[in-house]
Amino acid sequence: QADYDDVLDLLQKLDEANGGATVLVQSPRTRIKLAKLVTGISDDLTKLTPPADYAALTKLTSNQVRIDETQGSANTASTTFIGGFNNMAFAIRQNITIEASRQADDTFSKNQTLVRAIMRADVAIYRPSQFGRLIGIL
């Protein structure tokens, strides 16, 4: 990605659906790649100033955003998610239960402990048109 055009195009699409994108979620690699963009003027290494619409987004970085997706012949692509996350809800249907056992299976003989966490939760999207995904970022 050599510019902010794809992000701005997605913002336009969300705006046309009466959206209000406020958050961008991306991988650390994508965040740093955008931060390293330069003006493009010959021999000028001045960092490119992000457009105001991009700068206004809350940027979240997560190592849970994959960077090994296949796009064309490349298998090092990633994704960026943009949306109005106030149109999303999380509901906990069962509180988290954490259990530990040293007797289950063969953990005792291996001096180990098995731990499991159980929780039931749902995610609801009120307005799916308020969310977008950029794919194939290299």
ZAPA-379761 format. One record per residue: residue in one letter; y, z, x of N, C-alpha, C in turn. Coordinates in steps of 0.02 Angstrom, whole numbers, plus 32768, in hexadecimal, padded with zeros to 4 digits. Layout:
<fimis>
AYZXYZXYZX;...
</fimis>
This chain:
<fimis>
Q7FC58000802B800080008000803D8000802D;A80667FCC8028809F7FC4805580E27FD28031;D80DE7FE47FF1811C7FF37FCB810A801C7F8E;Y813C80287F65813380527F29812B80287EE9;D81247FE67EF081247FBA7EB680ED7FCA7E84;D80B07FD77E9B807A7FE57E6C808780247E44;V80A280577E6580B380957E4280E980887E0E;L811C80627E20815280537DF2813A80287DB8;D810C7FF97DC580F07FD07D8F80C97FFC7D5D;L80A4802C7D76807F80597D4A80AF80857D23;L80E3809D7D43811680C57D1F8135809C7CE6;Q8142805D7CF3815E80327CBF812D802C7C85;K80ED80227C9480BA801B7C6080B7805B7C35;L80BA80947C5680B980D47C3180F880DD7C08;D813180C97C23817080CD7BFD816E80A07BC0;E815180657BC7814C80367B8F812080517B57;A80F480827B6880CA80A27B3580EB80E37B1E;N812E80E77B27815581227B15813D81607B3B;G812981567B788111818D7BA1814881AE7BC7;G813581E27BE8816282077C13813B82227C4D;A812781F67C7980FF820B7CB38128823C7CDD;T810882737CEE812982A77D15810382BA7D54;V80C382A87D57809882BF7D8E807282857DAC;L806B82877DEE804482577E148011827F7E3B;V7FD1826C7E377F9B828E7E5C7F7C825B7E8B;Q7F79826C7ECA7F60823D7EFC7F3B82617F34;S7F18823A7F5D7EF582577F967F2782677FCD;P7F1582937FFB7F4082A180347F4F8262805D;R7F1D823780657F2781FA808C7F5B81CD806C;T7F5981C580297F8A819C80077FD081BA800C;R7FD481FC80048016821E800A80368211804E;I800F82198082802A821080C6803A81C780D3;K8010819A80B9801D815280C28060813F80A3;L806F8158806780AF814A804780E9816A806E;A80DD81A58089811181C780AF812281A280EF;K80F3817B810980FD81568148811C8111813F;L812780FC8100814480B980F6818780B48118;V8192807A813981D2806D815A81F880368136;T8237802D814882637FFF8123824B7FB88124;G82287FA3815782117F5E815B82407F318182;I82797F4C819582A97F2681BE828C7F238204;S82907EE8822382727EDD826482877F138296;D82557F3182B8825E7F6482EC827F7FA482D2;D82847FAD829182A27FEA8275826A8016825A;L826480528275822F8080825F824A80B68230;T828580A9821382A180D881E4827480DD81A7;K8266811B8191823B81248157825D81098118;L823580EA80ED824C80CD80AF825C8105807D;T82978103805F82A98133802C828581227FEB;P826081517FCF823B81437F91826B81347F58;P825981087F2A828380FC7EEF828B813C7EC6;A82C181417EA282D1817D7E7B829A818E7E49;D827E815C7E27824A81687DF6820B81877E16;Y81FB81707E5281C2818D7E7681D481D37E8D;A820E81DC7EA98223821D7EC3822582527E8C;A8233823E7E4E8238826E7E1781F4828A7E01;L81BE82697E13817B82807DFF816882BF7E27;T814582EC7E06812583247E2980E783077E4A;K80E283107E8C80AB82F37EB1807883297EC2;L803B831E7EAC8004834B7EBC7FD383267EE9;T7FB9834A7F197F89832D7F487F4883527F41;S7F11832D7F3F7ECF834C7F397E9C83267F63;N7E74834C7F877E3D832C7FAC7E0483197F7E;Q7E0B83267F3D7DD983127F0C7DE582CA7EF4;V7E1D82AC7F077E2A82667EF87E06823D7F2E;R7DD682167F197DAB81F27F487DD281BF7F72;I7DBC81B67FAF7DD981837FDB7DA381527FF4;D7D6B81517FD17D3381267FE57D1D80F87FAC;E7D4C80E57F817D3D80B87F4A7D3B80707F63;T7D1280467F427D0D80007F557D417FD77F2E;Q7D677FB17F527D997F837F357D937F427F5C;G7D797F0E7F3C7D6D7ED07F607D387EDC7F94;S7D477ECA7FD27D177ED580087D227F17802D;A7D587F3A801B7D677F7A803C7D447FB38017;N7D2C7FE4803D7D0E8020801E7D35805F8032;T7D758056803F7DA0808E80527DDD80948024;A7DD5807D7FE67E0D807F7FB77E1080C37F95;S7E4C80D37F7B7E5481117F567E7881037F14;T7E8381377EEF7EA281347EAD7EDE81627EAB;T7F0F81517E827F46817E7E737F4B81837E27;F7F5381C07E0F7F5981CD7DC87FA281DF7DB9;I7FBD81C27D83800281D07D6F800181DD7D24;G802682107D0F8028821B7CC7805682547CB2;G805A82597C71807D82917C51804982C57C40;F803B82F27C6E800483207C66801283557C31;N804E83557C14805A83807BDA803683647B9C;N801883297BA27FF1830B7B6C7FA683167B77;M7F9583487B9F7F5083587BAD7F4683A37BA2;A7F0D83B57B877EFE83FC7B7C7EBA840D7B98;F7EB4844A7BB07E7584657BC67E6384A07B99;A7E2684A27B827E1084D97B577DD184F87B74;I7DD185397B7A7D96855C7B927D6E85727B56;R7D31855A7B527D05856A7B197CD985A67B28;Q7CCC85B37B677CA585ED7B7B7CC186057BBD;N7CD386447BC17CEE86607BFF7CBC86577C37;I7CD586577C737CAA864E7CAD7C7D868A7CB7;T7C3F867C7CC67C0E86B07CD67BF386A07D1B;I7BF586D17D477BDB86C77D8B7B9E86F47D93;E7B6886D67DAA7B2986FA7DB37B1286F27DFB;A7AF787277E167ADC87247E5A7A9687427E59;S7A6987257E817A24873D7E837A0987357ECA;R79E7876A7EE079C487667F207979875E7F14;Q796487617ED4791D875B7EC5790887167EAD;A793686EE7E95792586AD7E797908867F7EAF;D78D5865B7E9C78B6862A7EC8789F864D7F09;D78AF86327F42789A864F7F8278D6866A7FAA;T790B867D7F86794886937FA9793C86D47FD0;F791487017FB6790887417FD878E98735801D;S78B787098020789686FD806078C286D88091;K78F586B680787923869280A4796386B980B1;N796686F6809779A28720809E79E086FD8082;Q79D886E180467A0E86BC80267A1C86DA7FE1;T7A5286C47FC47A6486D87F817A7586997F5A;L7A5886917F1E7A6A865A7EF37AA386717EC6;V7AD686477EC17B0F86567E967B19861C7E67;R7B25862C7E287B3685F77DF97B6F860E7DCD;A7B9785DE7DBB7BD085EA7D8F7BC785BD7D52;I7BD185DB7D187BCA85B67CDA7C0A85BD7CB2;M7C2485847C9C7C5F85847C727C5D85467C47;R7C74854A7C0A7C7885107BDF7CC285047BD1;A7CD884C77BDF7D1E84B67BD47D23846E7BBE;D7D5A845F7B9E7D67841B7B867DAC84057B9D;V7DB483C47BA27DF583A67BB07E0483777B76;A7E41837B7B5D7E55834F7B277E94832A7B3C;I7E9582E97B2F7ECF82C07B3D7EEF82AF7AFA;Y7F2B82C67AEF7F4E82BA7AB07F6682727AAB;R7F8082587AE17F9C82147AE17F8281EF7B1F;P7F4981CE7B1A7F2C81AC7B547F5B81787B74;S7F88815C7B4C7FB5812A7B677FE881487B97;Q7FE8818A7B9E801781AC7BCB7FFB81B77C11;F7FC0819B7C1D7F9F81A47C5E7F8D81617C7B;G7F93815C7CBD7F81811E7CDE7F60812C7D21;R7F3F80FA7D3A7F1A81007D787F2580C17DA2;L7F3A80CC7DDF7F3F80947E0F7EFF80957E38;I7EDD805D7E3B7E9F805A7E617EA6802A7E9C;G7E7C80347ECC7E7A80057F047EAF80107F38;I7EC7804D7F3F7EFA805B7F727ED880607FB6;L7EED80377FE47ECD803680267EF980588059;
</fimis>
